[in-house]
Amino acid sequence: MLSYRHAFHAGNHADVLKHLLLVQLIHYLKQKDKPFWVIDTHAGAGLYELESGYATKLNEYEAGIGRLWSRPDLPAPLAEYVDLVRQLNPDGKLRLYPGSPWLALHAMREQDRLRLFELHSSDARHLEENFKDAGRRVTVAASDGFAGLKALLPPPPRRGLILIDPSYELREDYQHVLHALRDNLPRFPTGLYALWHPQLTRTESTQLPDKLKRLAGKNWLHVALTVRTPAAEGIGMHGSGMFIVNPPWTLHAMLKEIMPYLVKTLGQDDGAEFILEQQID
């Protein structure tokens, strides 16, 4: 996990799905005047350069945010997400991509709070630098988000969004995600939990959504975007998903309209497809 740098993958298809959902979930929380917290267990550096450094090694953003950047036909939720990215690129050229912390902060209100964890020492330093002017609204902890989550729940306003998105480079991360939901959902049962997962051919990856369903109780939504046929040799990520506990009741209908557009726009071959399923009490 400590070797992982999200800058290699910034702005890719997985970021598009994750950040689209993040912005929409925050908009949902803003419908009530009462403040809320957003807790990000694996915050990364918070901001990424696309024309230099790690991002240029793979240029994954070209098949992600890059495919949406100049389209005139974006559905409204996607346009809201892309407009936030445009705030970082006012001249219209895509040079910078925001991580989840930046998007969350700029989608939130003044009275809301952002709590960030990042264990990688270099990324934690970048994260602190990127949010040094945010004041009391943002707290950065250079530590393990899985371990630190327990102490923050339930958040003081009793309203919050918990984003859990490790790299899954270590097989143990799959169990850590399951334990995080199992241990913290009883502590904060009304919270919004958003858990990202990769689509890989390994067994731990294919089994994770069903295991999350068994832990989540009666209110959950699972959406996944597959952008290509899995490689014959089983290497690489062919898609990703988001598992939402206590989802907004309007989310399913919104995604039912958005996901075909994402399949068409971000799909790389005939294997592109989406999954959308939910259980609501």
C-alpha positions in Angstrom: 0.0 0.0 0.0 2.8 2.4 0.8 4.2 2.1 -2.8 0.9 3.1 -4.3 0.6 6.6 -5.8 -2.8 7.6 -7.2 -1.1 10.2 -9.4 -0.5 7.3 -11.9 -4.2 6.9 -12.3 -5.6 10.4 -11.7 -8.7 11.2 -13.8 -9.2 7.7 -15.2 -12.5 6.0 -15.7 -12.6 4.9 -12.0 -12.1 8.5 -10.8 -15.0 9.6 -13.1 -17.4 7.2 -11.5 -16.2 7.8 -8.0 -16.1 11.5 -8.2 -19.5 11.8 -10.0 -21.0 9.9 -7.1 -19.1 11.9 -4.5 -20.4 15.2 -5.8 -24.0 13.9 -6.0 -23.9 12.5 -2.5 -22.7 15.8 -1.1 -25.4 17.7 -3.0 -27.9 15.3 -1.3 -26.5 16.1 2.2 -26.8 19.9 1.4 -30.5 19.6 1.0 -30.8 20.1 4.8 -29.4 23.1 6.6 -27.7 21.1 9.4 -23.9 20.8 8.8 -22.3 17.5 8.0 -18.8 15.9 7.9 -17.1 14.2 4.9 -14.5 11.7 6.0 -12.0 10.4 3.4 -10.0 7.4 4.6 -7.5 7.3 1.7 -7.2 10.9 0.6 -4.1 10.8 -1.5 -2.4 14.1 -2.4 -5.6 15.9 -3.2 -4.5 17.5 -6.4 -2.6 16.1 -9.5 -0.7 17.5 -12.4 -1.6 15.7 -15.7 1.2 17.0 -17.9 4.1 16.1 -15.7 5.2 13.6 -13.1 3.5 10.3 -12.5 0.3 11.0 -14.5 2.3 11.0 -17.7 3.5 7.5 -17.3 0.2 6.0 -18.2 -1.9 9.0 -19.3 -5.0 7.2 -17.9 -6.9 10.5 -17.7 -7.2 10.5 -21.5 -9.6 7.6 -21.4 -11.4 9.1 -18.4 -12.0 12.8 -17.8 -10.3 13.5 -21.1 -13.2 11.9 -23.0 -15.8 14.1 -21.2 -13.8 17.4 -21.3 -15.0 18.8 -24.5 -18.4 17.1 -25.0 -21.3 19.4 -25.4 -23.9 16.8 -24.4 -23.0 16.0 -20.8 -26.0 15.0 -18.7 -26.5 17.5 -15.8 -24.9 15.4 -13.0 -21.8 14.8 -15.2 -21.7 18.5 -16.2 -21.7 19.5 -12.5 -18.7 17.2 -11.8 -16.8 18.4 -14.9 -17.5 22.0 -14.1 -15.8 21.5 -10.7 -12.7 20.2 -12.6 -12.9 23.2 -14.8 -12.4 25.5 -11.8 -8.9 24.2 -11.7 -8.4 24.7 -15.4 -9.9 28.1 -16.1 -8.1 28.5 -19.5 -10.0 25.4 -20.8 -7.0 23.1 -21.1 -7.0 20.1 -18.9 -3.8 20.3 -16.9 -4.8 19.6 -13.3 -7.1 17.0 -11.8 -8.6 17.2 -8.3 -8.7 14.3 -6.0 -11.7 13.5 -3.8 -10.7 15.9 -1.0 -10.6 18.9 -3.4 -13.9 18.0 -5.0 -15.5 17.5 -1.6 -14.3 20.8 -0.2 -15.5 22.7 -3.2 -18.9 21.0 -3.2 -19.4 21.5 0.5 -20.6 24.6 2.4 -18.8 26.8 4.8 -20.4 25.1 7.8 -19.4 21.6 6.7 -16.2 19.9 7.7 -13.7 17.6 5.9 -11.6 15.0 7.7 -8.8 13.5 5.7 -6.5 10.5 6.2 -3.4 9.6 4.2 -0.8 7.1 5.2 1.8 7.5 2.5 4.3 10.1 3.8 4.9 11.9 0.6 1.3 12.2 -0.4 0.4 13.2 3.2 2.8 16.1 2.9 1.4 17.2 -0.4 -2.1 16.9 1.0 -1.3 19.2 3.9 0.3 21.7 1.6 -2.7 21.6 -0.8 -5.1 22.4 2.1 -3.0 24.6 4.2 -5.3 27.6 3.6 -8.6 25.8 4.3 -8.5 26.6 8.0 -10.7 24.7 10.4 -12.8 23.3 7.7 -10.2 20.7 6.9 -8.2 18.4 9.1 -5.4 16.2 7.7 -4.0 13.2 9.5 -0.9 11.4 8.2 -2.2 8.1 9.4 -4.2 5.0 8.6 -7.7 5.8 7.7 -9.0 2.4 8.6 -7.7 2.8 12.1 -8.7 6.4 12.5 -12.2 6.1 11.4 -13.5 4.6 14.6 -12.6 7.7 16.7 -14.6 10.0 14.4 -17.9 8.1 14.4 -20.5 9.3 14.9 -19.4 12.8 13.8 -20.7 15.6 16.1 -23.4 16.8 13.8 -24.7 13.2 13.4 -24.6 13.7 9.6 -21.8 12.5 7.4 -20.4 10.9 4.3 -17.6 8.3 4.7 -15.6 7.6 1.6 -13.5 4.4 1.8 -11.3 3.9 -1.3 -8.0 2.1 -0.6 -5.8 1.0 -3.5 -6.4 -2.7 -3.0 -2.8 -3.3 -3.9 -2.6 -5.5 -0.8 -5.0 -8.4 -0.6 -5.6 -7.4 3.1 -7.4 -4.3 1.9 -10.4 -6.3 0.9 -10.8 -7.6 4.5 -10.0 -4.1 5.9 -12.9 -2.7 3.8 -15.3 -5.3 5.1 -14.1 -4.8 8.7 -14.5 -1.1 8.4 -18.1 -1.4 7.4 -18.9 -4.1 9.9 -17.3 -2.3 12.8 -18.5 1.3 12.0 -22.0 0.9 10.6 -23.4 0.0 14.1 -21.6 3.0 15.5 -23.1 5.4 12.9 -26.0 3.6 11.3 -27.5 6.6 9.6 -24.3 7.6 7.9 -23.8 7.7 4.1 -21.0 5.1 3.3 -19.4 5.2 -0.1 -17.0 2.3 -0.8 -15.0 2.1 -4.0 -13.8 -1.1 -5.4 -11.8 -2.2 -8.5 -13.0 -4.7 -11.0 -10.2 -7.3 -11.3 -10.1 -10.9 -12.2 -8.9 -12.0 -8.7 -11.4 -13.8 -6.5 -11.3 -11.2 -3.7 -12.4 -8.5 -6.2 -15.3 -10.5 -7.8 -16.6 -11.5 -4.4 -16.4 -8.2 -2.6 -19.8 -6.7 -3.7 -21.8 -9.7 -2.5 -19.9 -9.6 0.8 -20.7 -5.9 1.2 -24.4 -6.6 0.5 -24.5 -9.1 3.4 -23.0 -6.5 5.8 -25.0 -3.4 4.6 -28.4 -4.4 5.8 -31.5 -3.4 3.9 -30.5 0.0 2.4 -27.8 -0.1 -0.3 -27.0 0.6 -3.9 -24.3 -0.9 -6.0 -23.2 0.6 -9.3 -20.2 -0.6 -11.5 -18.8 0.5 -14.8 -16.9 -2.0 -16.9 -14.9 -0.2 -19.7 -13.4 -3.2 -21.4 -13.3 -7.0 -21.7 -11.1 -8.5 -18.9 -7.6 -9.3 -20.3 -7.0 -12.9 -21.1 -4.0 -13.0 -18.9 -6.0 -11.5 -16.0 -3.9 -8.3 -15.7 -5.2 -4.8 -15.1 -8.4 -3.2 -13.9 -11.2 -3.5 -16.4 -13.7 -1.4 -14.4 -14.7 -0.2 -11.0 -17.7 0.2 -8.7 -19.2 2.1 -5.9 -21.2 0.5 -3.1 -23.4 3.0 -1.2 -24.9 2.3 2.2 -28.0 4.4 3.0 -28.2 5.9 -0.6 -30.4 8.9 -1.5 -33.7 7.6 -2.8 -33.2 9.6 -6.0 -29.8 8.1 -6.8 -30.9 5.0 -8.6 -33.0 6.9 -11.1 -30.2 9.3 -11.8 -27.7 6.5 -12.4 -30.2 4.7 -14.6 -30.0 7.6 -17.0 -26.2 8.4 -16.6 -24.7 4.9 -16.8 -25.6 4.1 -20.5 -23.9 7.5 -21.4 -20.8 6.5 -19.5 -20.7 3.1 -21.1 -20.9 4.7 -24.5 -18.4 7.5 -23.8 -15.8 5.6 -21.7 -16.2 2.1 -23.1 -13.1 0.8 -24.8 -14.5 -2.3 -26.5 -17.6 -4.5 -26.8 -17.2 -5.7 -23.2 -18.2 -2.3 -21.8 -21.3 -2.5 -19.6 -22.7 -1.4 -16.3 -24.3 -2.9 -13.2 -27.0 -1.0 -11.2 -28.7 -2.7 -8.3 -30.2 -1.7 -5.0 -32.1 -2.8 -2.0 -34.2 -0.3 -0.1 -36.2 -1.0 3.0 
